């Protein structure tokens, strides 16, 4: 019996994304590890500039930090994923299916983002190098982005951000989910999935702080990033610059 057959729906999807991530790291991503880190750092700074108003807002800041640090940050999730893969068959007994589904979305987003970043990093390395953090600017970034293409995958990336945000907004009002997260904290740690649990609690806490503004927050980020994607795809001369109408939350 395969690992996928041993675990139910949401956990099986989580396992699938973990194995996808392992395959990504196995097939040479470490060769461009440092330039990849520079690219991700630059992208995180760009996102912080684009959504600076959300970061300044007391209402939106916790959720904005969650998205920037946990989903787009310059973090190494490899060891966390190795630990998770080992215990996935038991996870359905520790965490609710709703929570596992949200975790699977987050991991798919993380893996897809790493795959797209690795492709772009390779292009940057082959076209002038990426040896220092200062080697990348807007012109080089946009040129590499356009050279890579992969616009369908980029659209999928934004779709996953939207789905993840909607998922968190939907489960936050459910009191039993909050209770389940609190009760499963120690079992999750003992089962070896404490880091995943911390990630889920961080997302839950950030979106709980948003309250009824969760949908507005998610829509604001997605609308802005889709405009940027369209600008890049359509050859806009300054695709990362948005008008006041584009940035209005």
N, C-alpha and C positions, 0 to 999 in steps of 0.2 A: 504494500500500500504506500502511495506517495505521501509526502508531507502535506500536499494540498488536500488529499482525501482524509487526513487525520483531523483537520480543523474545519469548523463551520465557516460559512460565508465571509463575514467581515474579517475574521482572523486569517482566512485563506488569502484574501486580497492583500492584507498586510504582509503576509509571508511572500507573496508574489513580488511586491514592491521592494522588500528587503533583498530578495535574490537578484532582482534587476540591479539594485545598487551594488551588490557584491560583484556582479558581472562587469559593471562599469569600472570599478576599481581594479579588477583583475586584468582587464585588457588595456593597460598602459596609461591610465589617467595619472599615475604617480610620476611619469616622465615629465609632465608639465606642471607639477604640483605648485612650485613657487610662482611662475607666471599666472597660473590659475588663481592663486590667492590674490595677486595684484589686481587682476580683473574683477574679482568679486568685491574687493575692497573699494575699487573705483565705482562699481555699480551701486554699492551700499551708500556711498557718499552722494551719488546722483539721485537716488531715491529719497535720501534725506533732504536734498535741496528741493526736489519736486513737491514733496509733501511736508515742507517745513511748517506750514500753518497748522497741520494736524499734530505735529510734534510739539508745537507751542501751546496747543489747546489743552487745558486741564481735563476736558471731557474726553478728547480723542487720544491724548498722549499714550496711555497704557496700551491701547490696541495698536497704535502706530508703531510703538517700540516692539511689540510682539511680532508684528509683520516684518519689520526691518531686521531685528536681531535673530529671531527664531526661524524665519522662513528664507530671508535673503542675506542674512549676515555671513561674515567670513568665518564660518565654523567648520570644524571637522567632525562629521557625524559617523565616521567609519566604525569606531570602536563601539559606539552606542548601537549601531545596526548589527554588528557581530554578536553583541550580547543579546539583542532582541531575537535574532534568528534562532538562537539556541533554545529560547523558551516560548516561542510563538504557539506551539501546540497546547500549552497550558494557559495561554492568555485569556481564552474565552471563559475560563473559570474565575478569573481575577477582575476583569474589566467588562462593563456592559457593552453590548453590540453597538449601540450608538457611538460610544467612545472609540471603539476599535475602528469603526467606519471613518470617523474623523481623523484618527491617526493614520489610516491607510491613505486618505486624501493628502495629508501633510507629507507623507513619505513619497508619494508619487510626484508631488510638486517638487520636493527636494531633489529627487533623482533626475527628473526632467530638466530642472534648472542646471544641475551639475553637467548633464550631457550636453546641453546647449552651450554652456560656458566653456566646456572643454573643447568643443568644435571651434568656437570663436578664439579661444586662447591659441590653438594650433595655428589658425590663420594669422593672428597677430605675431606669433613667434616667427613664422615663415616670411612675414612682410615687415621686417625692420626690428624684430625682437621685442621682448618685454622683460628686460633684465632688472629694472628698478621700478619702484612704485610711481615715479614721475614720468615713466616712458609712455604713459597712456593719456590722451586728451580726447576731447569730444570728437574732433575730426577723425582721428584714428579709430575710435570706437564705432562711430557711425559707418565708416567705410568698411570695417570688418563685419559689422552686423549685416550690411547690405550684401557683402560678398558671400556670406554664409547663407543668406536667405532663411529657409526653414520657417516661413511665416505661419504655416499651419500649426507647427509645434509651438511657436510663440503664442498663437491664439489659444492653443490648448493650455499653455502655462497660465494665461490670464483666466481662462475658464476654471482651472483648478483653484486659483486664488479665490475666485468668486464663490465656487462651491464650498470651499473650506470656510470662508467667512459666513456664508449662509448657514452652513452646518452648525457653526459655533453659536450664531445668533438664535438658531432654532432650539438648540438643546439647553442654552443657558437658563431660560425660564423654568425648565423642568426641575422641580425640587429634588426629585428622586435621583437625577443625574448628579447633582451637587452632593447629595448624601452618599451616593455610590463612590464618587471620587474620594471623599473624605474617608470612608470606611475601607477603601481598597488601597490607601496610601502605604500602610505597612505591609500588607500582602504583596503589593506590587514590588516594593523594595526587596522583600525576601525572595520573590520569584525572579529577581534580576532585571525588572523593568522599571526601576525607580526613575531613571532619566526620562523615559517615555511618559511616565505619570507626571513628572515635574513639568514637562512640556505641555501636557494636556491641562494641567491645573493653571499654568500661566495663561494659556489661551482662554480658558473658562473665566478666570479672574478678570482679564482685560475686557472681555466682552460683557461680563456682568456689570462692569463699571460703565459701559456705554449705555446699557438699558435700552430704551426705545430708539436710540440713535444708531444702533448697530447696522441697520440696513442702509442708512445714509452714509455711514463711514465706509462700508464695503463698496457701495456704488461710486463714491467719490474716487477712491483709489483705482477701481477698475476703469471708470470713464477716462481718467487722466492717462493711464497707461495704454489704453486702447488708442487714444488720440496720438500718443507718441509712436506707437507701433505703426499706425496708418501714415504718419508723417515720414517715418523712415522708409516704409515700403513705397510711398508715392514720390520720393525724391525731394522732399521739403528741404530747403537750404539750411534751416536751423531746427531740426526735428525735435530736439529736447526742450525747446523753449515753448511754453504754453501761455496763452492769453489769460486775462483775468477770468473770462467766462469758463475756460477749461479748468481752472484751479479752484473755482468756487465750490465749497462743500455744501 
